[in-house]
Each structure stands twice: as C-alpha cells, then as structure tokens.
Amino acid sequence: MERYTSTGMAYDIGKGVNIIGLMSGTSLDGLDMCYARFWLERSGKPEGEWKYEIIKAEDESYPAGLKHKLATAQSMNAEEYALLHSDYGLYLGQRVRAFIERNGAKPHFIASHGSTVFHQPAIRFTAQIGSGAGIAAESGVDCISDFRTTDVALHGQGAPLVPIGDRHLFYEYDYCLNLGGFSNISSEGELVKDGKKLSVRVAYDISPVNYVLNHYTRSIGKDYDRDGLMARNGKICPELLDRLNSLDFYTVDGPKSLGREWVEQQVFPLIDSYAITIEDKLSTFCEHVAMQITRHIKGGKVLLTGGGALNLYLVERMQANAPQCKYVVPDRQTVNFKEALIFAFLGALYVADMPNCMSSVTGAAYNCIGGALYKAGGIK
C-alpha cells in the first residue's frame, strides 16, 4: 500500500478552492503572486481530472535592502537569520493583503514557496525563509508554507516540486522545461514494480540558468540580459565550455537537485578563472545550458516557462542543439507565473488531503503531503 502523510484535514475540492500562490526564485527577480481557482472533476479517470483558472497574477520587484538581505542570508548569524525569516514573512503577508484589496480577491488559502537559503538534501537539510505565521497574520488568510522539509526528511531531494503540477495541469506536453534560477525538466516515465509497468513522473534539475546569467549581468549594473543580446554579442570560450560540461554533477543520475551552494563552490570559481569579457561568459554559459538540456530531451513537444524562456538567444541555441524538439513558449502569463500557479496547486492538494510530493521525482521513501498550515484567526 502506498504511504503518505496526512494533514488531518480534508476539503471538498469538487466545489473549488481559491488560492494565492507565492513564488520567489533563487534568481531573486522578485515576488510572483498568482490567484487561481482549482477544482477536481469526476471524469472518466478513476482519480478525476484537475482543472484550474488563473484569476489574477502580478509580480513585484523587491526593495533594494530586502533583496540584499535575501542574497546574503546564508552568511548571517543565527539571530539575523531568524529575524529575516520573520520580517520576510511579515513583508509577504503585507504584499498579499495589498494584492487582495487591490483586486477584490477572496482566497481561501495562501501557498508560499519562500526564499531558499540552504538546500543540502544529502544531509537531510533544506531551509526556505518567510514565516508562514507572519504571512497569515498580516494577510488575514490561512497560509501553507514549508513544502520541502517533509520530503527531505524522508530522504528525498525536496525538489523539484513543480512536476506534480506538470502532470495534472499541463499533461498535453511531452516535456515541461522551466528555465528559472535553475533548469528543471519533467516528463512521464515508466517504473517496473512486481513485474508490472507503472506510469510515473520523472523530473530533476538539469543545470543552473538565470542564477548564473543574472549574477554576471548584475556585476555591471543590469538585472538581466534582455533577450540575450549581450550573450549574442559574445564569443564562446571552448575550453571553459568543455570544463563546465565536465562538472561531476552532470554524470550523476537522478533524482537530483541543485542549490546555490553548488554554484558558488563549483561554477563561479571556474568561470572567474578565465579572463574573458562578461559577454563571452554569458555566451559560453548559454551554450552550456543548451547542451545540457539537449542531453535530456529525445524529441516532441516541450513547454518552456520561467524567465529564461524570454531569453531569445538561449532558446535559439537550445533549438539549434535539439532540432528534433518543438519548443513552445506559451502566453506571457503562463511563462511568468507557472511556478506560482503550481505552488498554489500544491496548496490545493494539501487542503484536499492528497500527496503533493512525488517520490518518483524526489527519491523520497514514499509520497507525502508537504507543507505546514498557519491559521490566520481572522482580520482585526
């Protein structure tokens, strides 16, 4: 029998549930807020079929001071770190409340990803800051947060979590590829168990993307490389490209995930050891990303989302490296808010008392319901 942890609550998801999903990626572009409705139709499928509607989605840049604190949280002392965890949660709650008032939204729940500071699943440790209690208190809406910890405690990677949304909400694509701070991919695969073939979702991180690209553009005062123009004007450094492609992570089979620590220890020192221009660094790294992605896609229809999907040069290099694929960049709302939408969906699964972490993706001992619920207790 498949095991999963229970939240001890159940919600009639057939009637629909309204949730605001909050997403803050490792590239620290800002806060994504996606207000969506989810419901489960009892179709011909035994488990039913999930449906969704995005009601409103917005993004906000972080104030400079907060952005700096989030970027340097890993080097804070314990008191500073705990204070940021609290302050950031209160900030998120304030921003959500303003979003609710501005749009006349009526959410039942908030589902927050938080901002990842530490992620070391090999030692069963992960940390996403942004107090769920603070979010609930300031917004007046019950908040579900801390989605990764249970999976990591169960010997899982705690990432990626988005593939369960890919399976249920974007099933018409052969692959779903997100190009955010890191690239991650998901698709349907097979698992043989007791002589029977079972359909499972397979997913894992492929490589860093915007976490590296934005690091170098920020070094010259630009938030990102718009349309990949700087990379397009650069030249590929063959020796650096070969060394990037030879990093040990790329020889490890999944499930596997990437974190900030690996990039800062392995990637930045390697790139910085070459006395080449920023444009050349960007061009070389875009080619590296395209080559690594090509190793994992056999062909078919591929959904592209995340900020990297808007990097025209990167997508061109991906297509040139994999002519057998049809890369699809959807509408701007889906590109920008798919992860926030799916974290809202993880919240819907939580309140429906259904697993929202798949062991086939993370490598955990079994599927679980990740997250912790913080009650708002009403608005004063």
Summary of the structure (lengths in Angstrom):
residues: 380
radius of gyration: 20.2
end to end distance: 45.6
largest distance: 61.8
contacts: 1318
relative contact order: 0.19
helix: 42%
strand: 24%
